[in-house]
Amino acid sequence: MLVVDDGSDDGTAEIARAYADDVIRHVDNMGKGEAMNSGWRRAKGDIVLFADADLGDSARYLEKLIVPLEEDRADMAVARFAISPSKGGFGFAKSLARHGIQRLTGYRTEAPLSGQRAVRRRVLEQIGGLSSGYGAEVGLTVDVLRHGYCICEIDLPLTHREYGKTWSGFVHRGTQMIDIGRTLFVKWREPLC
């Protein structure tokens, strides 16, 4: 297991060293996309499994994402979360991501923002890396589909921290919307493969 500490100041890297095989520590926060890029480039193996840090015990289900790749049924598997009893936000970021991906690729995803993904290394190498910030998953989905690879989505009983309808939640989702919009614009401008 490899952990990327993206400029935190809470001792994450030190704690992770006791459990992880490798820890990458960014001195400054570089954003989600760059943290993911640092991780997959250092990771070993033919399949890279991305996971957010706030899954808690539910992370044990992530190994199921690898199965479709091992069975050659997909090149990327994406986790769909169980429906949360409390809605975190209003769904604007997810809707923008879903409709943007569908407009650019024709593919309708149910989990456009899920950070829980298993991807073949050769796919990541071919697309050359992930988009910056919170647009990473959206850009990855567009790139994988545009290169002709197969995606599957899997329902998993995952749980994670919900920001809710708080000030910090609105700030988080606002940043997400900007990053997603920027990524979709860049992908719209890129020539097709």
TORKE-501719 format. One record per residue (C-alpha): x, y, z. Coordinates in Angstrom, 1 decimal. Example, Ala and Ser with C-alpha at 12.3 -4.5 7.8 and 13.67 -1.06 7.14 Angstrom:
BEGIN
R    east   north      up
R    12.3    -4.5     7.8
R    13.7    -1.1     7.1
***
This chain:
BEGIN
R    east   north      up
R     0.0     0.0     0.0
R     1.2     3.5    -0.9
R    -0.1     6.6     0.8
R     0.2    10.1    -0.6
R     0.1    12.9     2.0
R    -0.7    16.0     0.0
R     0.7    18.7     2.2
R    -1.3    18.0     5.4
R    -0.2    19.4     8.7
R    -1.9    16.8    10.9
R     0.9    14.1    11.0
R    -0.7    11.9     8.3
R     2.7    10.9     6.8
R     4.1     9.9    10.1
R     1.1     7.8    11.1
R     0.9     6.3     7.6
R     4.5     5.1     7.7
R     3.6     2.6    10.4
R     1.1     0.9     8.1
R     2.0     1.7     4.4
R     4.7     0.1     2.3
R     5.6     3.6     1.0
R     4.6     7.1     1.8
R     4.9    10.1    -0.5
R     4.9    13.5     1.3
R     4.1    16.6    -0.7
R     5.4    19.6     1.3
R     2.6    21.8    -0.1
R    -0.9    20.9    -1.0
R    -0.8    20.2    -4.8
R    -4.4    19.1    -5.2
R    -6.1    15.7    -5.7
R    -5.0    15.2    -9.3
R    -1.4    15.7    -8.6
R    -1.5    13.5    -5.5
R    -3.0    10.7    -7.6
R    -0.4    11.3   -10.3
R     2.4    11.0    -7.7
R     0.9     7.8    -6.4
R     0.3     5.9    -9.6
R     3.7     6.8   -11.0
R     5.4     5.4    -7.9
R     3.1     2.4    -7.4
R     4.2    -1.0    -8.6
R     2.1    -3.6   -10.4
R    -0.1    -3.8   -13.5
R    -3.2    -2.5   -11.7
R    -3.4     0.7    -9.7
R    -6.1     1.0    -7.1
R    -7.0     4.6    -6.1
R    -8.8     5.1    -2.7
R    -9.7     8.2    -0.8
R    -8.5     8.5     2.7
R   -11.9     8.8     4.4
R   -13.4     5.3     3.8
R   -12.7     3.9     7.2
R   -13.5     0.2     7.6
R   -15.5     0.1     4.4
R   -12.2     0.2     2.5
R   -12.0    -3.6     2.9
R   -14.5    -3.9     0.0
R   -12.2    -2.2    -2.5
R   -10.5    -5.4    -3.5
R   -13.6    -6.2    -5.5
R   -12.7    -3.4    -7.9
R    -9.7    -5.5    -9.1
R   -11.8    -8.5   -10.2
R   -13.2    -7.1   -13.5
R    -9.7    -6.2   -14.5
R    -8.2    -9.6   -13.6
R   -11.0   -11.2   -15.6
R   -10.5    -8.9   -18.6
R   -14.0    -7.5   -18.4
R   -12.9    -3.9   -17.9
R    -9.8    -1.6   -18.1
R   -11.1     0.6   -15.3
R   -13.6    -0.3   -12.5
R   -15.3     2.4   -10.5
R   -17.0     2.0    -7.2
R   -20.6     3.2    -6.8
R   -21.3     4.1    -3.2
R   -24.4     2.9    -1.3
R   -27.1     5.6    -1.2
R   -26.5     7.8     1.8
R   -29.5     8.5     4.1
R   -28.4    12.1     4.3
R   -27.7    14.0     1.2
R   -24.4    15.8     1.4
R   -25.2    18.6    -1.0
R   -27.5    19.5    -3.8
R   -26.0    17.3    -6.5
R   -24.7    20.1    -8.8
R   -21.1    18.9    -9.0
R   -22.2    15.3    -9.7
R   -24.7    16.5   -12.3
R   -22.2    18.7   -14.0
R   -19.6    15.8   -14.1
R   -22.2    13.2   -15.3
R   -23.6    15.4   -18.1
R   -20.2    16.6   -19.1
R   -18.8    13.1   -19.4
R   -21.9    12.0   -21.4
R   -21.7    15.0   -23.7
R   -18.0    14.3   -24.5
R   -18.1    10.5   -24.7
R   -21.7     9.3   -25.0
R   -21.2     7.3   -21.8
R   -23.6     7.7   -18.9
R   -21.9     7.2   -15.6
R   -23.6     6.8   -12.2
R   -20.4     7.5   -10.2
R   -18.6    10.3   -12.1
R   -16.8    11.6    -9.0
R   -15.9     8.4    -7.2
R   -12.3     8.4    -6.3
R   -12.4     4.6    -5.7
R   -11.1     3.2    -9.0
R    -8.9     0.3   -10.2
R    -7.1     1.1   -13.5
R    -4.6    -0.8   -15.6
R    -1.2     0.9   -15.5
R    -0.8     0.7   -19.2
R    -4.0     2.8   -19.5
R    -2.6     5.5   -17.2
R     0.7     5.5   -19.1
R    -1.1     5.9   -22.4
R    -3.3     8.8   -21.3
R    -0.3    10.4   -19.7
R    -1.7    11.3   -16.3
R    -4.7    12.8   -14.6
R    -6.2    16.2   -14.7
R    -5.5    18.6   -11.8
R    -7.6    19.1    -8.7
R   -11.0    17.7    -8.2
R   -11.3    17.2   -12.0
R    -9.1    14.2   -11.8
R   -11.8    11.5   -11.9
R   -13.8    13.3   -14.6
R   -10.8    13.8   -16.8
R    -9.7    10.1   -16.2
R   -13.1     8.9   -17.3
R   -13.2    11.0   -20.4
R    -9.6     9.9   -21.4
R   -10.2     6.2   -20.7
R   -13.3     6.2   -22.9
R   -11.8     8.3   -25.7
R    -8.9     5.9   -25.9
R   -11.4     3.0   -26.5
R   -11.0     1.3   -23.1
R   -13.9    -0.3   -21.2
R   -15.3     0.9   -17.9
R   -17.5    -0.9   -15.4
R   -19.1     0.4   -12.3
R   -19.6    -1.7    -9.2
R   -22.0    -1.2    -6.3
R   -20.0    -1.4    -3.1
R   -21.1    -0.8     0.5
R   -18.6     2.1     1.0
R   -19.0     5.0     3.3
R   -17.1     8.3     3.6
R   -17.2    11.6     5.2
R   -20.1    13.8     4.1
R   -19.5    17.5     4.1
R   -23.1    18.3     4.5
R   -24.8    21.7     4.0
R   -22.2    23.6     6.0
R   -20.0    26.5     5.0
R   -17.0    24.2     4.5
R   -19.2    21.9     2.5
R   -20.2    24.7     0.2
R   -16.6    25.8    -0.2
R   -15.5    22.2    -1.0
R   -18.3    21.8    -3.6
R   -17.6    25.2    -5.1
R   -14.0    24.3    -5.6
R   -15.1    20.9    -7.0
R   -17.4    22.7    -9.5
R   -14.7    25.0   -10.7
R   -12.2    22.1   -11.2
R   -14.8    19.9   -12.9
R   -15.8    22.8   -15.2
R   -12.2    23.5   -16.1
R   -11.4    19.9   -16.8
R   -14.5    19.5   -19.0
R   -13.5    22.6   -20.9
R   -10.0    21.3   -21.5
R   -11.3    17.9   -22.6
R   -13.8    19.6   -25.0
R   -10.9    21.6   -26.6
R    -8.6    18.6   -26.9
R    -8.5    16.7   -30.2
R   -10.1    13.3   -30.2
R    -7.8    10.3   -30.2
***
